Amino acid sequence: MQYQGDPWVLLMTMPRIVAESYRRLLAESGVVTVIRTPFQWVMSSPVIEIETGGYMGDVGLYVPQVQAQEASDILEVGSEERTTERGQ
């Protein structure tokens, strides 16, 4: 999918609150993200929008194609760490 002239890849579809959490995790590692709601592309999500009940249904979490592997690796490692923590 093209967004602002660059190819972007859908990582996954999920409830917005979960996608916002993943966005922060990816941003900490320097991965650029964008969320696609049924209404628009969202580059940044002001807290006020979430607090006032902005769209909270399922959204697509996208990353630039050049960062897709890095993003997948980060989310995979995060998932493995959470699984290990629960098993201890």
Secondary structure, 3 states (H helix, E strand, C coil): CEECCEEEEEEEEEEHHHHHHHHHHHHHCCCCCEEECCCCEECCCCHHHHHCCCCCCEEEEEEEHHHHHHHHHHHHHHHHHHHHHHHC
